[in-house]
Amino acid sequence: MSDKVSDYYYELPRELIAQRPAKRRDEARLLVVPEVGQFGHHTIRDLASLVSPGDLLVVNESKVLPARLNGQKTTGAQAEVLLLKRSGSGEDPALWEALVRPGRKLRAGHVVEIGTELSVEILEVLPSGNRLVRLKSDLDIETAIERNGSMPLPPYIDREIEPFDRDRYQTVYARTGGSVAAPTAGLHFTNDLLEEFETKGIKRTAITLHVGLGTFRPVNTEHPSGHSMHVERYFIPDSAIEAVERTKMDGGRVWAIGTTAVRALESAARDDGSLRPGWSQTDLFIWPPYNFRVVDGLLTNFHLPRSTLIMLVAALGGYDRTMAAYAEAVRERYLFYSYGDAMLVMPSCG
């Protein structure tokens, strides 16, 4: 175990940062991390044989919005608005917190014309330097964003956005719009694989956590407790609560598909492991040691050094085991980050 952020650093050759997804979603490689013993080398297609009948997969069905809006100021100069998250409670779909470029020239009262269907009014400069903006359109706001925006690919994908990103930077089960970054573990699932889970008696339920850009932010303090965690909105439906309770009662294991599913489930968990339903917000930061109340196993992509996400994985898989798994992944030339390969953290045998 380690409580120093610097201990979560690892060297990653630049060529191992995936710039494009695998040709097929389920062709991505899968590093299996048991509690003890040798690591396993598989592909996502093997997942149904690695999870047991009666187990439950919890997926995040948040939908990535094409949140990068390019347009013009009234002067004709180019401008960009990157939507970050809905403002406040999120009840007004037109109010967003956003990053803007050029920042110094887009003050309160300015308007960016994205196209004939959509404009963005700058309402306020926030203390963070971000902007509070209002989207204006005769269309439904989400429809206007879908028609006029482009996918907000992560900064480490060093290329122009291509048409396939609209499909591949989205899970096949995405339903509720609100994320500006993909819950990447779920990008590997195909409809055929989901059917195979069902055929083999592996259950699935869904929660929603809208992923923000804060998920990419490194921790710049030397102890995790000094880090200011980003806030994300999540929703736990009654159906997910019933599925988790039934699985636990029947002796099955709960698998989180991605760290976002972990954060939602553990944020909603009471001390006895029962879940609170409905919408809420979380700034939960999980690092070792942590007592997981709901999640038993985890499917996740490989995360940035010194990030909150690699610390979350270490809290479940153990610090030494997790860092050894990352070293193995580098040695075996796995691909990293959003469009990269995945690892399966197996549940404890204890």
Stockholm file with secondary structure:
# STOCKHOLM 1.0

chainA/1-350         MSDKVSDYYYELPRELIAQRPAKRRDEARLLVVPEVGQFGHHTIRDLASLVSPGDLLVVNESKVLPARLNGQKTTGAQAEVLLLKRSGSGEDPALWEALVRPGRKLRAGHVVEIGTELSVEILEVLPSGNRLVRLKSDLDIETAIERNGSMPLPPYIDREIEPFDRDRYQTVYARTGGSVAAPTAGLHFTNDLLEEFETKGIKRTAITLHVGLGTFRPVNTEHPSGHSMHVERYFIPDSAIEAVERTKMDGGRVWAIGTTAVRALESAARDDGSLRPGWSQTDLFIWPPYNFRVVDGLLTNFHLPRSTLIMLVAALGGYDRTMAAYAEAVRERYLFYSYGDAMLVMPSCG
#=GR chainA/1-350 SS CCCCGGGGCCCCCGGGBCSSCCSSGGGSEEEEECSSSCCEEEEGGGHHHHSCTTCEEEEECEEECCCEEEEEETTSCEEEEEEEEESTTSCSTTEEEEEEESGGGCCTTCEEECSSSCEEEEEEECTTSCEEEEEECSSCHHHHHHHHCBCCCCTTCCSCCCTTHHHHTSCTTCCEEEESSCCGGGGGCCHHHHHHHHHTTCEEEEEEECCCGGGGCBCCSSSGGGCCCCCEEEEECHHHHHHHHHHHHTTCCEEEESHHHHHHHHHHBCTTSCBCCEEEEECCCCCSSCCCSSCCEEEEECCCTTBHHHHHHHHHHCHHHHHHHHHHHHHTTCCBSTTSCEEEECCCCC
#=GC SS_cons         CCCCGGGGCCCCCGGGBCSSCCSSGGGSEEEEECSSSCCEEEEGGGHHHHSCTTCEEEEECEEECCCEEEEEETTSCEEEEEEEEESTTSCSTTEEEEEEESGGGCCTTCEEECSSSCEEEEEEECTTSCEEEEEECSSCHHHHHHHHCBCCCCTTCCSCCCTTHHHHTSCTTCCEEEESSCCGGGGGCCHHHHHHHHHTTCEEEEEEECCCGGGGCBCCSSSGGGCCCCCEEEEECHHHHHHHHHHHHTTCCEEEESHHHHHHHHHHBCTTSCBCCEEEEECCCCCSSCCCSSCCEEEEECCCTTBHHHHHHHHHHCHHHHHHHHHHHHHTTCCBSTTSCEEEECCCCC
//
